[in-house]
Amino acid sequence: MDPIQAAMPFPNIDPVLISIGPLAIHWYGLAYVAGILIGWRYARTLAGTERLWFNDKPAMTQADIDDFLLWSAVGIVLGGRLGYILFYDFGAFAHNPLRILEVWKGGMSFHGGLIGTIVAMIIFARKRGILVWSLFDVVAASAPVGLFLGRLANFINSELWGRPSDVPWAVVFPTGGPEPRHPSQLYEAILEGPILFFVLMVLIFRFGRLSRPRYIGGAFLAGYGASRIFVEFFREPDAHIGYLFGGWLTMGMLLSLPMVAIGVIAMAYAKPPATSAVAAEDGAAK
């Protein structure tokens, strides 16, 4: 049987959800907004559940989470755009610096968005007297929601598809040529979304790891990094970058390897509740 005939059909979903005159609402943009809002609600729940914290004393208030919402949105969008330009499209940016403003042409990097969010968290936590690691833990626990929705939007947009494959669930993408390909966006959606979210939720609600600053943040970094590295074996590398060092290494792998290392170290050195409490009090006093 022709492999193209055996491939799964690509769903006919318009990337534009609603269009009113010149105004168009894309699924991709909606995924960002929904991910941030749902993550915000979950973060409020964590901040408001006293039993999850050492001595039943949350490291931040729900009002702090409310105020950080805008900071996180700016960090994600600005960092994601800058990260894409610097990591994946620097040549085009150097040739035309105004390209960074052309957000309607796409181009966002998770690793850049992560860096932007970390910067936002550091500044916000210092202004509010919050332990940075605890804020990172809460935000990290909420992040898989946005990752899941974002990867689904990548699939709808027929972008970031996988390598050619003859697996029964391979898909012929409208922008990926005639060959059936791995739906790598869905692989990432599942691994970085519900699976990672569930693992972090068990660590928080079953094992009380939110009371150990940096543990949940480290678990998120390690979990995302490992998931991304795995999926990179099925995902088509960016055409203008290809494989690095003439081998099988991709830019996604290169950027994710440090995440795994940092995440494992963070978990290994997460301070026990008593020590963490003293550190938090010292940080607040400063």
C-alpha positions in Angstrom: 0.0 0.0 0.0 1.2 3.5 -0.8 2.5 5.0 2.5 0.8 8.3 1.6 -2.6 6.5 1.3 -1.9 4.8 4.7 -1.2 8.0 6.5 -3.7 9.7 8.7 -5.5 12.7 7.1 -4.6 16.1 8.5 -7.6 17.7 10.2 -9.0 20.6 8.3 -8.9 23.2 11.1 -8.4 26.8 10.1 -5.5 28.3 12.1 -7.7 31.4 12.4 -10.5 30.9 15.0 -12.3 34.1 14.4 -11.8 36.9 11.8 -13.6 40.2 12.0 -12.3 42.6 9.3 -8.6 43.1 9.8 -8.8 41.5 13.3 -8.0 37.8 13.4 -7.8 35.6 16.5 -5.5 32.6 15.9 -5.6 29.3 17.8 -1.9 29.9 18.6 -2.6 33.2 20.3 -5.6 31.8 22.1 -3.4 28.9 23.4 -1.0 31.4 25.0 -3.8 33.3 26.6 -5.7 30.2 27.9 -2.5 28.6 29.1 -1.5 31.7 31.1 -5.0 32.1 32.6 -5.5 28.5 33.5 -1.9 28.3 34.9 -2.7 31.4 37.0 -5.8 29.8 38.5 -3.8 26.7 39.4 -1.0 28.8 40.9 -3.5 30.6 43.0 -4.7 27.3 44.3 -1.2 26.2 45.3 -0.5 29.5 47.0 -3.8 29.3 48.9 -3.4 25.7 50.1 -1.6 26.1 53.4 -1.0 22.3 54.0 1.3 22.1 51.0 3.8 24.5 52.6 6.3 24.2 55.5 4.5 24.9 58.8 1.4 25.6 56.8 2.8 29.0 55.8 2.7 29.7 52.0 5.7 31.5 50.7 3.5 33.9 48.8 -0.1 35.1 48.8 -2.8 34.7 46.1 -2.6 38.4 45.6 1.1 38.0 44.7 0.1 35.5 42.1 -2.5 37.9 40.7 0.0 40.7 40.4 2.6 38.4 38.8 0.2 37.4 36.0 1.1 40.4 33.8 4.8 40.0 34.6 4.7 36.3 33.5 2.8 37.2 30.2 5.5 39.8 29.3 8.3 37.4 30.2 6.9 34.6 28.2 6.1 36.6 25.0 9.2 38.9 25.1 11.6 36.1 26.1 10.0 33.7 23.6 10.4 36.1 20.7 13.9 37.1 21.6 14.9 33.5 22.2 13.7 32.5 18.8 15.6 35.3 17.1 18.8 34.6 19.0 18.7 30.8 19.0 17.0 30.0 15.6 17.0 33.0 13.3 19.9 35.3 14.2 21.1 35.6 10.6 17.8 37.1 9.5 17.7 39.3 12.5 21.2 40.6 11.9 20.2 41.4 8.3 17.0 43.1 9.4 16.7 44.0 13.1 13.0 45.1 12.6 12.2 41.4 12.0 11.9 41.0 15.8 8.7 43.1 15.7 7.1 40.9 13.0 5.4 38.6 15.5 2.5 38.0 13.1 5.0 35.9 11.0 5.5 33.5 14.0 8.6 32.4 15.7 8.6 31.7 19.5 11.1 29.7 21.5 10.2 27.9 24.7 13.8 28.2 26.0 13.6 32.0 25.4 10.2 32.2 27.1 11.7 30.3 30.1 14.6 32.7 30.4 12.2 35.7 30.1 9.9 34.2 32.8 12.9 33.5 35.1 14.1 37.1 34.8 10.5 38.3 35.6 10.3 36.1 38.6 13.7 37.2 40.0 12.7 40.9 39.7 9.2 40.4 41.0 10.3 38.2 44.0 12.9 40.7 45.1 10.4 43.5 45.0 7.9 41.5 47.1 10.3 39.8 49.5 9.4 36.4 48.2 11.8 33.5 48.0 12.7 33.2 44.3 12.8 29.4 44.3 9.4 29.1 45.8 7.9 31.4 43.1 9.7 29.3 40.5 8.2 26.1 42.0 4.7 27.4 41.8 5.1 28.8 38.2 6.8 25.6 37.1 4.0 23.5 38.4 1.5 25.5 36.3 3.6 25.7 33.1 2.6 22.3 31.6 -0.9 23.6 30.9 0.4 26.2 28.6 2.8 23.8 27.0 0.1 21.3 26.2 -2.2 24.0 24.6 0.8 25.5 22.7 1.8 22.2 21.1 -1.8 21.5 20.1 -1.8 24.9 18.4 1.5 24.0 16.6 -0.3 20.9 15.2 -3.3 23.0 14.0 -0.9 25.4 12.4 0.9 22.5 10.6 4.3 23.6 11.9 7.2 22.0 13.8 6.2 18.6 12.3 8.2 15.5 12.6 10.5 13.5 10.4 9.2 11.2 7.6 7.8 8.0 8.9 5.7 5.0 7.9 4.1 4.5 11.3 0.3 4.0 11.1 -0.4 7.3 12.8 1.9 9.3 10.5 0.3 12.5 9.1 0.8 14.3 5.7 1.0 17.9 6.8 -0.1 20.6 4.3 3.3 22.4 4.7 5.4 19.3 5.1 5.5 18.0 1.6 4.0 14.7 0.3 5.7 12.4 2.8 3.8 11.2 5.9 5.5 12.5 9.1 5.6 11.9 12.8 3.0 14.2 14.5 5.8 15.3 16.9 3.8 18.2 18.1 1.3 15.7 19.7 4.2 13.7 21.2 5.4 16.9 22.9 1.9 17.9 23.9 1.3 14.7 25.8 4.8 14.5 27.4 5.1 18.1 28.3 1.5 18.5 29.2 -0.6 16.0 31.1 2.2 13.6 31.9 4.6 16.2 33.3 1.7 18.0 35.0 0.6 14.7 36.7 4.2 13.9 37.9 4.5 17.4 39.4 1.1 17.2 41.0 2.0 13.9 42.7 5.2 15.4 44.0 3.3 18.3 45.4 0.2 16.7 46.8 1.4 13.2 47.7 5.0 13.9 48.7 4.8 17.5 49.8 7.8 18.7 47.7 6.4 22.2 47.4 7.7 22.7 51.0 11.3 22.2 49.7 12.2 25.2 47.6 13.7 24.4 44.1 12.5 20.8 44.1 9.4 21.3 41.9 11.2 23.8 39.7 14.1 21.3 39.3 11.7 18.5 38.5 10.0 20.6 35.8 13.3 21.5 34.2 14.5 17.9 34.2 11.2 16.6 33.0 10.8 19.1 30.2 14.4 18.8 29.1 14.2 15.0 28.9 10.9 15.1 27.1 12.2 17.6 24.5 15.3 15.6 23.9 13.3 12.4 23.4 10.9 14.1 20.9 13.8 15.7 19.0 14.6 12.2 17.7 11.2 12.3 15.9 11.0 16.0 15.1 12.3 17.5 11.9 15.1 20.0 12.7 14.8 23.6 11.5 15.8 23.6 7.8 18.1 26.6 8.2 19.9 25.0 11.1 19.8 21.2 10.5 21.9 18.9 12.6 24.7 20.4 14.6 28.4 19.4 14.4 27.6 17.2 11.4 25.8 14.6 13.5 22.4 13.9 15.1 22.4 16.7 17.6 19.8 19.4 17.1 19.4 22.9 18.6 16.5 21.7 20.7 18.7 19.0 22.2 21.5 21.4 22.8 19.3 23.8 24.7 17.6 21.1 26.7 20.7 19.2 28.0 21.6 22.0 30.5 17.9 22.0 31.7 18.2 18.3 32.6 21.5 18.9 34.4 20.3 22.0 36.3 17.0 20.3 37.2 18.7 17.2 38.6 21.1 19.3 40.7 18.3 21.5 41.9 16.3 18.5 43.2 19.4 16.9 44.7 20.2 20.0 46.7 16.7 21.0 47.6 16.9 21.9 51.2 14.7 20.1 53.8 11.7 22.0 55.2 13.5 23.2 58.3 16.5 24.6 56.5 14.3 26.0 53.8 12.2 27.9 56.3 15.3 29.5 57.8 16.5 30.5 54.4 13.1 32.0 53.6 13.0 34.0 56.8 16.6 35.3 56.2 15.7 36.2 52.6 12.6 38.1 53.8 14.7 39.9 56.5 17.1 41.1 53.9 
